[in-house]
Amino acid sequence: IQGVVRLQRLYCRTRFHLQINADGKVNGTRDHTSPYALLQVRAVDVGILAIKGVKSGLYLAMNKRGKVYGSKKLRDNCKWHETIEANNFNTYSSALHPKKRHRKGVRWYLSIAKNGRPRRGRKTKKTQRSAHFLP
């Protein structure tokens, strides 16, 4: 499935825009005009998205330790579930990790901490402010 491409910025509830830098680092910026914060979001499967930095050309990925980074190629660790939560914020959880679900419903979430650095997915719950985004 190849879905419609949306150009957008993801604004976190911690007051940062998600950006994917050219060196592969992912972080938050307060500069809403940052070219690295402009993202391409498209459906790659039913309920599954890929997020790509327009300027960097890198896909948002999560490794097996829950760390987010920019990947040159679209792989399984670059695929995300988008969920609209009851508070009208969106959450993005890895479609791949964790590979072994110890408890039913355990997901690793994309999040930006209050200092602008990404939190590891395995340490983030969907109820935390750092995991809430506005598209």
TORZALUM-113762 format. One record per atom (N, C-alpha, C): residue in three letters; atom name; x, y, z. Coordinates in steps of 0.02 Angstrom, whole numbers. Layout:
<pts>
PT  residu  atome    east   north      up
PT     ALA     CA       X       Y       Z
...
</pts>
This chain:
<pts>
PT  residu  atome    east   north      up
PT     ILE      N      43     -59       0
PT     ILE     CA       0       0       0
PT     ILE      C      45      62       0
PT     GLN      N      31     106     -45
PT     GLN     CA      66     170     -47
PT     GLN      C      15     224     -35
PT     GLY      N      19     257      21
PT     GLY     CA     -31     307      39
PT     GLY      C     -12     376      16
PT     VAL      N     -57     422      29
PT     VAL     CA     -47     492      15
PT     VAL      C       8     519      60
PT     VAL      N      52     560      32
PT     VAL     CA     106     590      71
PT     VAL      C      80     655     102
PT     ARG      N      89     662     168
PT     ARG     CA      71     723     203
PT     ARG      C     136     758     224
PT     LEU      N     140     822     211
PT     LEU     CA     196     862     236
PT     LEU      C     172     895     301
PT     GLN      N     209     884     354
PT     GLN     CA     187     911     419
PT     GLN      C     246     917     467
PT     ARG      N     232     950     522
PT     ARG     CA     279     954     578
PT     ARG      C     245     920     636
PT     LEU      N     282     882     675
PT     LEU     CA     254     850     735
PT     LEU      C     273     891     795
PT     TYR      N     223     921     827
PT     TYR     CA     233     964     885
PT     TYR      C     218     924     948
PT     CYS      N     268     917     991
PT     CYS     CA     261     878    1052
PT     CYS      C     231     921    1107
PT     ARG      N     198     888    1153
PT     ARG     CA     168     923    1210
PT     ARG      C     220     954    1256
PT     THR      N     283     934    1249
PT     THR     CA     338     965    1287
PT     THR      C     363    1029    1253
PT     ARG      N     327    1052    1203
PT     ARG     CA     340    1115    1167
PT     ARG      C     400    1112    1120
PT     PHE      N     411    1054    1090
PT     PHE     CA     464    1047    1040
PT     PHE      C     434    1019     976
PT     HIS      N     465    1038     920
PT     HIS     CA     450    1008     856
PT     HIS      C     501     952     845
PT     LEU      N     477     894     824
PT     LEU     CA     522     838     810
PT     LEU      C     562     855     747
PT     GLN      N     628     843     749
PT     GLN     CA     668     852     689
PT     GLN      C     717     795     680
PT     ILE      N     730     779     616
PT     ILE     CA     778     726     597
PT     ILE      C     835     762     562
PT     ASN      N     892     766     596
PT     ASN     CA     950     803     570
PT     ASN      C     988     762     517
PT     ALA      N    1029     796     478
PT     ALA     CA    1066     765     423
PT     ALA      C    1114     711     447
PT     ASP      N    1139     718     510
PT     ASP     CA    1186     669     537
PT     ASP      C    1150     608     568
PT     GLY      N    1084     606     563
PT     GLY     CA    1046     550     589
PT     GLY      C    1020     559     660
PT     LYS      N    1039     614     692
PT     LYS     CA    1015     626     760
PT     LYS      C     943     652     757
PT     VAL      N     904     628     804
PT     VAL     CA     835     650     810
PT     VAL      C     828     688     876
PT     ASN      N     797     747     873
PT     ASN     CA     786     785     934
PT     ASN      C     728     833     924
PT     GLY      N     718     875     974
PT     GLY     CA     666     925     971
PT     GLY      C     696     994     962
PT     THR      N     660    1036     926
PT     THR     CA     681    1106     917
PT     THR      C     622    1151     932
PT     ARG      N     638    1210     960
PT     ARG     CA     586    1260     973
PT     ARG      C     574    1303     910
PT     ASP      N     619    1297     861
PT     ASP     CA     614    1336     800
PT     ASP      C     565    1302     752
PT     HIS      N     505    1330     747
PT     HIS     CA     454    1299     705
PT     HIS      C     469    1307     630
PT     THR      N     520    1347     613
PT     THR     CA     539    1355     543
PT     THR      C     599    1311     524
PT     SER      N     624    1271     570
PT     SER     CA     681    1228     555
PT     SER      C     666    1182     495
PT     PRO      N     709    1182     444
PT     PRO     CA     696    1139     386
PT     PRO      C     700    1064     404
PT     TYR      N     735    1047     458
PT     TYR     CA     740     977     479
PT     TYR      C     678     953     516
PT     ALA      N     633     999     533
PT     ALA     CA     571     981     568
PT     ALA      C     513     969     519
PT     LEU      N     524     984     455
PT     LEU     CA     472     970     406
PT     LEU      C     476     896     387
PT     LEU      N     421     861     396
PT     LEU     CA     420     788     388
PT     LEU      C     370     766     335
PT     GLN      N     388     712     302
PT     GLN     CA     344     678     254
PT     GLN      C     315     618     290
PT     VAL      N     249     614     294
PT     VAL     CA     217     557     328
PT     VAL      C     174     522     276
PT     ARG      N     184     456     269
PT     ARG     CA     143     418     221
PT     ARG      C     128     349     247
PT     ALA      N      70     323     225
PT     ALA     CA      50     255     244
PT     ALA      C      91     205     204
PT     VAL      N     117     155     237
PT     VAL     CA     154     101     203
PT     VAL      C     117      35     209
PT     ASP      N      67      32     252
PT     ASP     CA      25     -27     261
PT     ASP      C     -37      -4     299
PT     VAL      N     -84     -48     309
PT     VAL     CA    -145     -29     345
PT     VAL      C    -126     -11     417
PT     GLY      N    -138      52     435
PT     GLY     CA    -124      76     502
PT     GLY      C     -51      87     518
PT     ILE      N      -7      82     468
PT     ILE     CA      65      89     478
PT     ILE      C      91     148     436
PT     LEU      N     132     190     469
PT     LEU     CA     160     249     436
PT     LEU      C     236     246     432
PT     ALA      N     263     282     384
PT     ALA     CA     335     296     381
PT     ALA      C     342     372     386
PT     ILE      N     390     395     425
PT     ILE     CA     402     466     435
PT     ILE      C     472     482     411
PT     LYS      N     477     529     364
PT     LYS     CA     541     545     332
PT     LYS      C     554     620     337
PT     GLY      N     615     638     356
PT     GLY     CA     635     708     357
PT     GLY      C     644     733     286
PT     VAL      N     612     789     268
PT     VAL     CA     616     815     200
PT     VAL      C     687     839     185
PT     LYS      N     716     878     230
PT     LYS     CA     784     905     219
PT     LYS      C     838     852     226
PT     SER      N     833     810     276
PT     SER     CA     885     759     288
PT     SER      C     878     699     242
PT     GLY      N     817     684     219
PT     GLY     CA     806     625     178
PT     GLY      C     809     560     217
PT     LEU      N     806     564     283
PT     LEU     CA     813     505     326
PT     LEU      C     745     487     357
PT     TYR      N     735     421     365
PT     TYR     CA     674     396     396
PT     TYR      C     682     392     472
PT     LEU      N     629     407     507
PT     LEU     CA     628     400     580
PT     LEU      C     626     326     597
PT     ALA      N     676     303     636
PT     ALA     CA     682     232     653
PT     ALA      C     692     225     728
PT     MET      N     679     164     753
PT     MET     CA     692     148     823
PT     MET      C     731      82     825
PT     ASN      N     787      82     862
PT     ASN     CA     827      20     867
PT     ASN      C     801     -25     922
PT     LYS      N     833     -83     930
PT     LYS     CA     809    -133     978
PT     LYS      C     816    -111    1051
PT     ARG      N     852     -57    1063
PT     ARG     CA     858     -30    1131
PT     ARG      C     808      27    1144
PT     GLY      N     769      43    1092
PT     GLY     CA     719      96    1100
PT     GLY      C     744     165    1082
PT     LYS      N     804     170    1054
PT     LYS     CA     832     235    1035
PT     LYS      C     809     254     964
PT     VAL      N     788     317     955
PT     VAL     CA     767     339     889
PT     VAL      C     825     372     853
PT     TYR      N     825     365     786
PT     TYR     CA     878     392     744
PT     TYR      C     852     397     673
PT     GLY      N     892     428     629
PT     GLY     CA     875     434     559
PT     GLY      C     908     379     519
PT     SER      N     869     344     478
PT     SER     CA     893     288     437
PT     SER      C     889     306     363
PT     LYS      N     941     288     325
PT     LYS     CA     941     302     253
PT     LYS      C     890     261     215
PT     LYS      N     878     200     238
PT     LYS     CA     832     155     203
PT     LYS      C     770     143     245
PT     LEU      N     714     131     209
PT     LEU     CA     651     114     243
PT     LEU      C     652      40     260
PT     ARG      N     659      26     324
PT     ARG     CA     659     -43     348
PT     ARG      C     601     -52     397
PT     ASP      N     594    -113     423
PT     ASP     CA     539    -126     470
PT     ASP      C     543     -83     533
PT     ASN      N     605     -65     554
PT     ASN     CA     610     -24     615
PT     ASN      C     595      50     602
PT     CYS      N     575      66     540
PT     CYS     CA     555     135     521
PT     CYS      C     480     142     517
PT     LYS      N     444      91     538
PT     LYS     CA     371      91     531
PT     LYS      C     338     104     599
PT     TRP      N     285     145     597
PT     TRP     CA     253     170     658
PT     TRP      C     178     162     656
PT     HIS      N     149     148     715
PT     HIS     CA      76     150     724
PT     HIS      C      59     220     747
PT     GLU      N      10     251     714
PT     GLU     CA     -15     316     737
PT     GLU      C     -82     306     771
PT     THR      N     -89     331     831
PT     THR     CA    -151     324     869
PT     THR      C    -174     392     892
PT     ILE      N    -238     407     880
PT     ILE     CA    -267     469     907
PT     ILE      C    -295     451     975
PT     GLU      N    -267     482    1026
PT     GLU     CA    -287     466    1095
PT     GLU      C    -349     506    1115
PT     ALA      N    -378     488    1172
PT     ALA     CA    -440     520    1195
PT     ALA      C    -432     596    1206
PT     ASN      N    -370     618    1220
PT     ASN     CA    -357     690    1231
PT     ASN      C    -344     728    1165
PT     ASN      N    -354     694    1108
PT     ASN     CA    -345     721    1041
PT     ASN      C    -273     732    1020
PT     PHE      N    -226     709    1060
PT     PHE     CA    -156     708    1039
PT     PHE      C    -143     641    1005
PT     ASN      N     -92     640     962
PT     ASN     CA     -73     578     929
PT     ASN      C     -13     547     965
PT     THR      N     -11     481     966
PT     THR     CA      49     445     989
PT     THR      C      75     404     932
PT     TYR      N     140     393     931
PT     TYR     CA     173     353     880
PT     TYR      C     213     298     914
PT     SER      N     194     236     900
PT     SER     CA     229     179     930
PT     SER      C     262     138     876
PT     SER      N     318     109     892
PT     SER     CA     355      68     844
PT     SER      C     313       8     823
PT     ALA      N     310      -4     758
PT     ALA     CA     273     -62     733
PT     ALA      C     315    -126     741
PT     LEU      N     379    -119     754
PT     LEU     CA     424    -177     761
PT     LEU      C     442    -193     833
PT     HIS      N     458    -143     872
PT     HIS     CA     485    -154     939
PT     HIS      C     432    -143     993
PT     PRO      N     434    -178    1048
PT     PRO     CA     481    -232    1061
PT     PRO      C     461    -294    1022
PT     LYS      N     511    -332    1000
PT     LYS     CA     497    -393     961
PT     LYS      C     460    -444    1003
PT     LYS      N     481    -450    1066
PT     LYS     CA     447    -496    1112
PT     LYS      C     403    -454    1158
PT     ARG      N     339    -463    1152
PT     ARG     CA     292    -426    1195
PT     ARG      C     283    -465    1260
PT     HIS      N     316    -441    1313
PT     HIS     CA     313    -475    1378
PT     HIS      C     243    -473    1407
PT     ARG      N     211    -417    1400
PT     ARG     CA     143    -409    1423
PT     ARG      C     101    -387    1364
PT     LYS      N      40    -410    1362
PT     LYS     CA      -4    -391    1307
PT     LYS      C     -13    -315    1304
PT     GLY      N      -7    -288    1245
PT     GLY     CA     -18    -217    1235
PT     GLY      C      43    -173    1248
PT     VAL      N     101    -202    1263
PT     VAL     CA     161    -162    1276
PT     VAL      C     186    -133    1209
PT     ARG      N     195     -68    1207
PT     ARG     CA     222     -36    1148
PT     ARG      C     276      13    1168
PT     TRP      N     321      27    1121
PT     TRP     CA     373      76    1132
PT     TRP      C     355     139    1093
PT     TYR      N     354     196    1128
PT     TYR     CA     328     258    1099
PT     TYR      C     383     308    1083
PT     LEU      N     370     346    1030
PT     LEU     CA     411     404    1012
PT     LEU      C     397     458    1063
PT     SER      N     449     491    1089
PT     SER     CA     438     545    1137
PT     SER      C     497     593    1139
PT     ILE      N     482     655    1157
PT     ILE     CA     534     706    1166
PT     ILE      C     528     732    1237
PT     ALA      N     582     726    1275
PT     ALA     CA     583     748    1345
PT     ALA      C     583     825    1350
PT     LYS      N     577     850    1410
PT     LYS     CA     575     922    1423
PT     LYS      C     639     958    1402
PT     ASN      N     694     922    1396
PT     ASN     CA     758     952    1375
PT     ASN      C     768     949    1299
PT     GLY      N     719     923    1262
PT     GLY     CA     724     920    1189
PT     GLY      C     756     857    1162
PT     ARG      N     779     814    1207
PT     ARG     CA     809     751    1184
PT     ARG      C     756     696    1181
PT     PRO      N     764     650    1134
PT     PRO     CA     716     595    1130
PT     PRO      C     725     547    1189
PT     ARG      N     670     521    1214
PT     ARG     CA     673     470    1266
PT     ARG      C     673     402    1233
PT     ARG      N     702     354    1266
PT     ARG     CA     701     286    1239
PT     ARG      C     629     260    1241
PT     GLY      N     611     226    1187
PT     GLY     CA     543     201    1180
PT     GLY      C     521     154    1236
PT     ARG      N     568     114    1260
PT     ARG     CA     549      65    1312
PT     ARG      C     537      99    1379
PT     LYS      N     557     162    1386
PT     LYS     CA     547     197    1449
PT     LYS      C     488     246    1446
PT     THR      N     451     243    1392
PT     THR     CA     397     291    1382
PT     THR      C     329     256    1379
PT     LYS      N     281     285    1414
PT     LYS     CA     213     260    1412
PT     LYS      C     170     309    1372
PT     LYS      N     116     284    1344
PT     LYS     CA      74     327    1301
PT     LYS      C      39     382    1341
PT     THR      N      37     375    1406
PT     THR     CA       4     426    1447
PT     THR      C      49     485    1464
PT     GLN      N     114     480    1449
PT     GLN     CA     161     533    1465
PT     GLN      C     156     590    1415
PT     ARG      N     163     652    1440
PT     ARG     CA     159     711    1397
PT     ARG      C     211     709    1341
PT     SER      N     269     681    1355
PT     SER     CA     323     680    1306
PT     SER      C     307     636    1245
PT     ALA      N     255     595    1250
PT     ALA     CA     236     551    1195
PT     ALA      C     176     578    1156
PT     HIS      N     151     637    1175
PT     HIS     CA      92     666    1142
PT     HIS      C     113     717    1090
PT     PHE      N      86     708    1029
PT     PHE     CA     104     752     973
PT     PHE      C      42     780     940
PT     LEU      N      49     840     913
PT     LEU     CA      -2     868     868
PT     LEU      C      28     868     798
PT     PRO      N      -9     841     750
PT     PRO     CA      18     840     681
PT     PRO      C      11     908     648
</pts>
